[in-house]
Amino acid sequence: QVQLVESGGGLVQAGGSLRLSCAASGGTFAVGWFRQAPGKERELVTAITWTGGHTYYADFVKGRFTISRDNSKNTVILQMNSLNPEDTAVYYCAASGYSLYQGYTHWGQGTQVTVSS
């Protein structure tokens, strides 16, 4: 059973940066970061395989967000730069047993990211 705990998030001005962490216990194939803004569907932002280092980025974050892993700490990091108000959402980390793109069955509790203009 995979358990995920997010930390980080908060309030930042447009153009600023934030760093989210996801501590994962238990084995998994991939860890992804999703976000859900009010009135919108949850969307996959980025993901990384736990052992192979393969990554995926949604087009709307390419060049601004970076996902990385610290296997010694069983943690996945999401570094978010050049934030804009459209990035405001609750961010969730999730674990998939077989794919970067689907099969996310274990979820963290979510952390709020708010970007002011």
Disulfide bonds with the S-S distance in Angstrom:
Cys22-Cys93 2.17
